[in-house]
């Protein structure tokens, strides 16, 4: 009963209506708007230019919000997108009504520490990302705290995991949230071993 049923939609009002009619009786429905935001994938997969993609994403999210309270915008291939464009598209998605934003490294272009810095820079540059939403299955132990407004180098909060088919449930797990302005210089000499905490 507490599970969220999340279903992707195409950037098309007829498809949104079709999906919503199948989903509307769910206890906790969510619509997902997924779009490629890198130049190559926008043009070759969606056959759209940047301005057209921006408009279609905002329109689709707004249409979804007319039907449901929760809309997840997924920026696919975000690590290969132009930085300014990615920030604009995320901001517009939130303004259109996205309640969750997922940023994907679809091609594995970044190491874990690079991706963490990438996310930190997005959060520092996009004020609307101040309210952090955890991945599915996770909830903040104290939902009254605003974890997105961390100003010190880092702050630790407690989170709970409901468990799934492959993982046991866990309570009061320490989650450290670090937010800072991105350093424009690329890191050098980084090494990591699988399973190592960075």
Secondary structure, 3 states (H helix, E strand, C coil): CCCCEEEEECCCHHHHHHHHHHHCCCCCEEEEEEEECCHHHHHHCCCCCHHHHHHHHHHHHHHHHCCCCCEEEEEECHHHCCHHHHHHHHHHHHHHCCCEEEECCCCCCCCHHHHHHHHHHHHHHCHHHHCCCCCCCEEECCCCCCHHHCCCCCEEEEEEECCCCCCCCEEEEEEEECCCCCCCCCCCCCCCCCCCCC
